[in-house]
Amino acid sequence: MTTTNPREEKGKQIASRHDLIRISDNFYHVKSQTTNREYDVIKTNDKWVCNCADHTFRHVCCKHIHAVEFSIKLREEVREKNKVVISPVNITSCIYCLGNNISKDGLRHNKYGDIQKFQCKDCKKYFTINVGFEKMKHNPKGITMAMQLYYSGESLRNVSKALKLIGMDVTYQTVYNWIKKYTQLMGKYLDKIVPQVGDAWRADEVWVKVRGELKYVFALMDDETRYWIAQEVADSKEKHDASSLFAKGKQVTQTKPKVIITDGLQSYKEAYQKEFWEINRQQRTLHIRHIRLQGDHNNNKMERLNGEFRDREKVMRGIKKTDSIVFNGYQMYHNYLRPHMSLDGKTPSEACGITIEGNNKWITVIQNASKEVIS
C-alpha cells in the first residue's frame, strides 16, 4: 500500500492552476494558498530551497518546491506532446507515372557532385530528383557548407576561398546569392512553426552600423530556451516604439509571457503598457526593469545574444542596408542550427520542441521548404 504525500498533491494542484511565476532558470515566485504573499523558490547547488516556514524551519520539501518541480515536468510533457519533427525528404513516387514502385539505381556523377538516380518499375523510366537544388550546378553539401561558414562568422571572400579547397571555384557574389536565396526560402518555411517557449521573456538592444549610420537592433528572447523570438531595426534607441517588437513576439509564439525582463529604457515601459498590461492582476504580465550585474535579474543571456550578433557584424565591417539578410538569417541560424552549451548541446528550437533530423540540417530544412513551395 502506497501512501500519498500531501505536500506533493498540493504542489500538483498549484502547478495545475499555474499559481507560480518563472523568473529565471533558478528562480520562481509561488503564490501562497492562504494569503496574498508570494514565496521565493530558488535553486542553489542543484537543490531547490524555499523561504516558506515549512521548508525554513521543518527542513522538508514543501508544496511550493513540489509545485516548481511539477511545473517543469508539465512543460516538458507539453513540448513532447506538441513536438515538431522536420525529417529529410524521401522520394516515394515516380515523376512520370506517379507510381510508388521505385528503386534507387546508382548515382549520376558530374563535375560538381553526385545525384541519386531512381528507376520506376512500372513505366521503366529513369529519373533524378534534387529537391531544393534544382538547376544548381554545384553540390548541395558545398552550398550548405558555405552558409554554415558565413553564419559562423566568416566573410564572403573567406567562404569563397574555403570552397576552393574542395574543388568549388565560385566568386563571393555567387556565395552571397546562395545565402540570400536559401535564407529567404528557409525563413518562409520556419516562420510557420510555432515554438513552445517559456513564461519569461527578455528584451534588449544592441547598436550596429548600417552604411555608416548608427542603428539599433531590438531583440526579444525566451529566457528558458534561448529562442530568439523577434527582432527589429530602429533608427533611435530612446524614441523607438518597442510595442511592435512585443506584438510580433505574441504573434510568433501565439501566447504572452508571465514575466518580461528589460532594462530601464522608457521604450520598454511604454511598450509593456500597450501590449502586456491588464486590469486583472491575475492575467497581468510582470515587468522586471531593475537589471543587476549579479543575481537572478542580471541580463547575461541577452548580452550573450548581443555578443553573438556583434561577432557576426564585425566581420562584415558594417551592414549595407536595414533589410539585410544577416538580420533574419542570423536569427534563424541562432534558433535552428547553432548548438548552445547552456542547453547541453541542443539548439533553442530543440529546447522548444522542434527537431531537425538528418546529418545536414541545412539540407533537411531546404528540401522541406522547397517541397512545400512546389506542393
C-alpha positions, 0 to 999 in steps of 0.5 A: 500500500502506497501512501500519498504525500500531501505536500506533493498533491498540493504542489500538483494542484498549484502547478495545475492552476499555474499559481507560480511565476518563472523568473529565471532558470533558478528562480520562481515566485509561488503564490501562497494558498492562504494569503496574498504573499508570494514565496521565493523558490530558488535553486542553489547547488542543484537543490531547490530551497524555499523561504516558506516556514515549512521548508525554513524551519521543518527542513522538508520539501514543501508544496511550493518546491513540489509545485516548481518541480511539477511545473517543469515536468508539465512543460516538458510533457507539453513540448513532447506532446506538441513536438515538431519533427522536420525529417529529410525528404524521401522520394516515394513516387515516380515523376512520370507515372506517379507510381510508388514502385521505385528503386534507387539505381546508382548515382549520376556523377558530374563535375560538381557532385553526385545525384541519386538516380531512381528507376520506376518499375512500372513505366521503366523510366529513369529519373533524378530528383534534387529537391531544393537544388534544382538547376544548381550546378554545384553540390548541395553539401558545398552550398550548405557548407558555405552558409554554415561558414558565413553564419559562423562568422566568416566573410564572403571572400573567406567562404569563397576561398574555403570552397576552393579547397574542395574543388568549388571555384565560385566568386563571393557574389555567387556565395552571397546569392546562395545565402540570400536565396536559401535564407529567404526560402528557409525563413518562409518555411520556419516562420510557420512553426510555432515554438513552445517557449517559456513564461519569461521573456527578455528584451534588449538592444544592441547598436550596429552600423548600417552604411555608416549610420548608427542603428539599433537592433531590438531583440526579444528572447525566451529566457528558458530556451534561448529562442530568439523570438523577434527582432527589429531595426530602429533608427533611435534607441530612446524614441523607438516604439518597442510595442511592435517588437512585443506584438510580433513576439505574441504573434510568433509564439501565439501566447504572452509571457508571465514575466518580461525582463528589460532594462530601464529604457522608457521604450520598454515601459511604454511598450509593456503598457500597450501590449502586456498590461491588464486590469486583472492582476491575475492575467497581468504580465510582470515587468522586471526593469531593475537589471543587476550585474549579479543575481537572478535579474542580471541580463547575461543571456541577452548580452550573450545574444548581443555578443553573438550578433556583434561577432557576426557584424564585425566581420562584415565591417558594417551592414549595407542596408536595414533589410539585410539578410544577416538580420533574419538569417542570423536569427534563424541560424541562432534558433535552428542550427547553432548548438548552445552549451547552456542547453547541453548541446541542443539548439533553442528550437530543440529546447522548444520542441522542434527537431531537425533530423538528418546529418545536414540540417541545412539540407533537411530544412531546404528540401522541406521548404522547397517541397512545400513551395512546389506542393 
